[in-house]
Amino acid sequence: MLQTPSGGAGNGTTAADSGLMSIGAVLNALRDEFPDITISKIRFLESEGLVEPRRTPAGYRKFSAHDVERLGRVLRMQRDHYLPLKVIREHLDAMERGEAVPLPTLGRQRNGEPAPEPAEGPAAARIGREELLAAAGIGEQELKEWESYGLVVPLSDGAYDAETVTVASLVVQLGRFGIEPRHLRVMKAAADREAGLVDQVVAPLKRHRNPQTRAHAEARTKELAGLAVKLHAALVQTALGVRLP
């Protein structure tokens, strides 16, 4: 549960605001749980209709405790389930109307496991460009740089695979240690080679006429991908002489 200040100038509010918070105070309230949150991202979520803060006569945003709680829900649903903002907005609006609605199941869950498919059929696990920029807290120029190095690659319709959010988050975190996107080309090349090896193993199964065999190919791909990720992590740790928790 987010901790929202009850008032006082030190928390970005005044007595006249009746407990409303400035955008800077909202940023501070959210930052403990969402360290990558930025003012620009809060403004973007507002522009997408996820939150509607009040405005002072001078045009300054003032957020209520409800606004901050709603922002927290939006950010959790993005982080944990990679849901598109439109889906999140519709879900939260339905909840606030008192409707009993289940959490949508698009994309992947935070633990990396595919989300269960809804009864009416599988949903595309993808995210729009603006949503990716907001989720990563980066600008258009940074995203173009990442694309130039092949770290993120848009799909044919301009959207991105939902897993791109994870990639973007990790690139941002590595950047805090001075590791630039150009340094990550070697990791991308290694990942492509590993993916090629896995694809080579399962290719005969994918081409099989039997639908059950083709379905088995997908399961085998996931299994091999998981093993490749574990091996890569173990090799890096061994090379560095460290053990991760």
QUIBELZI-V770246 format. One record per residue. N is the residue number from 1. RES is the residue in three letters. PHI is phi in radians with two decimals (NA if undefined). Layout:
N;RES;PHI
N;RES;PHI
//
This chain:
1;MET;NA
2;LEU;-1.27
3;GLN;-1.69
4;THR;-1.87
5;PRO;-1.17
6;SER;-1.59
7;GLY;2.68
8;GLY;1.85
9;ALA;-1.10
10;GLY;-1.16
11;ASN;-1.81
12;GLY;1.50
13;THR;-2.23
14;THR;-2.31
15;ALA;-1.06
16;ALA;-1.19
17;ASP;-1.37
18;SER;0.94
19;GLY;1.55
20;LEU;-1.25
21;MET;-2.03
22;SER;-1.32
23;ILE;-1.13
24;GLY;-1.17
25;ALA;-1.19
26;VAL;-1.10
27;LEU;-0.98
28;ASN;-1.15
29;ALA;-1.19
30;LEU;-1.57
31;ARG;-1.14
32;ASP;-1.05
33;GLU;-1.52
34;PHE;-2.21
35;PRO;-1.10
36;ASP;-1.58
37;ILE;-1.13
38;THR;-2.33
39;ILE;-1.09
40;SER;-1.10
41;LYS;-1.22
42;ILE;-1.07
43;ARG;-1.11
44;PHE;-1.13
45;LEU;-1.08
46;GLU;-1.13
47;SER;-1.10
48;GLU;-1.56
49;GLY;1.41
50;LEU;-1.36
51;VAL;-2.62
52;GLU;-2.28
53;PRO;-1.19
54;ARG;-1.31
55;ARG;-2.15
56;THR;-1.34
57;PRO;-0.96
58;ALA;-1.49
59;GLY;1.68
60;TYR;-1.34
61;ARG;-1.34
62;LYS;-2.32
63;PHE;-1.83
64;SER;-1.54
65;ALA;-1.06
66;HIS;-1.12
67;ASP;-1.03
68;VAL;-1.16
69;GLU;-1.11
70;ARG;-1.16
71;LEU;-1.04
72;GLY;-1.06
73;ARG;-1.14
74;VAL;-1.03
75;LEU;-1.15
76;ARG;-1.16
77;MET;-1.19
78;GLN;-1.17
79;ARG;-1.20
80;ASP;-1.57
81;HIS;-2.25
82;TYR;0.95
83;LEU;-1.42
84;PRO;-1.09
85;LEU;-1.07
86;LYS;-1.07
87;VAL;-1.15
88;ILE;-1.09
89;ARG;-1.06
90;GLU;-1.13
91;HIS;-1.14
92;LEU;-1.18
93;ASP;-1.10
94;ALA;-1.13
95;MET;-1.08
96;GLU;-1.26
97;ARG;-1.46
98;GLY;1.53
99;GLU;-1.46
100;ALA;-1.52
101;VAL;-2.09
102;PRO;-1.28
103;LEU;-1.17
104;PRO;-1.02
105;THR;-2.16
106;LEU;-1.91
107;GLY;1.25
108;ARG;-2.10
109;GLN;-1.45
110;ARG;-1.08
111;ASN;-1.36
112;GLY;1.58
113;GLU;-1.36
114;PRO;-1.04
115;ALA;-1.25
116;PRO;-1.06
117;GLU;-1.39
118;PRO;-1.17
119;ALA;-1.05
120;GLU;-1.39
121;GLY;2.25
122;PRO;-1.21
123;ALA;-1.86
124;ALA;-1.19
125;ALA;-1.57
126;ARG;-2.54
127;ILE;-2.48
128;GLY;-1.33
129;ARG;-1.08
130;GLU;-1.12
131;GLU;-1.17
132;LEU;-1.15
133;LEU;-1.03
134;ALA;-1.19
135;ALA;-1.12
136;ALA;-1.51
137;GLY;1.19
138;ILE;-2.13
139;GLY;-1.75
140;GLU;-1.03
141;GLN;-1.14
142;GLU;-1.11
143;LEU;-1.11
144;LYS;-1.08
145;GLU;-1.13
146;TRP;-1.05
147;GLU;-1.14
148;SER;-1.14
149;TYR;-1.67
150;GLY;1.34
151;LEU;-1.24
152;VAL;-2.24
153;VAL;-2.31
154;PRO;-1.22
155;LEU;-1.34
156;SER;-1.09
157;ASP;-1.64
158;GLY;1.60
159;ALA;-1.44
160;TYR;-2.26
161;ASP;-1.07
162;ALA;-1.02
163;GLU;-1.14
164;THR;-1.07
165;VAL;-1.08
166;THR;-1.13
167;VAL;-1.02
168;ALA;-1.05
169;SER;-1.09
170;LEU;-1.22
171;VAL;-1.09
172;VAL;-1.09
173;GLN;-1.12
174;LEU;-1.15
175;GLY;-1.09
176;ARG;-1.18
177;PHE;-1.76
178;GLY;1.49
179;ILE;-1.53
180;GLU;-1.54
181;PRO;-0.93
182;ARG;-1.12
183;HIS;-1.26
184;LEU;-1.57
185;ARG;-1.05
186;VAL;-1.14
187;MET;-1.18
188;LYS;-1.13
189;ALA;-1.10
190;ALA;-1.13
191;ALA;-1.12
192;ASP;-1.12
193;ARG;-1.16
194;GLU;-1.12
195;ALA;-1.11
196;GLY;-1.11
197;LEU;-1.13
198;VAL;-1.10
199;ASP;-1.09
200;GLN;-1.10
201;VAL;-1.24
202;VAL;-1.62
203;ALA;-0.94
204;PRO;-1.06
205;LEU;-1.22
206;LYS;-1.13
207;ARG;-1.53
208;HIS;-1.19
209;ARG;-1.29
210;ASN;-1.29
211;PRO;-1.02
212;GLN;-1.15
213;THR;-1.18
214;ARG;-1.15
215;ALA;-1.14
216;HIS;-1.10
217;ALA;-1.08
218;GLU;-1.14
219;ALA;-1.12
220;ARG;-1.16
221;THR;-1.07
222;LYS;-1.10
223;GLU;-1.11
224;LEU;-1.17
225;ALA;-1.09
226;GLY;-1.10
227;LEU;-1.16
228;ALA;-1.13
229;VAL;-1.11
230;LYS;-1.11
231;LEU;-1.12
232;HIS;-1.03
233;ALA;-1.09
234;ALA;-1.13
235;LEU;-1.15
236;VAL;-1.13
237;GLN;-1.11
238;THR;-1.12
239;ALA;-1.12
240;LEU;-1.56
241;GLY;1.24
242;VAL;-2.20
243;ARG;-2.26
244;LEU;-1.49
245;PRO;-1.17
//
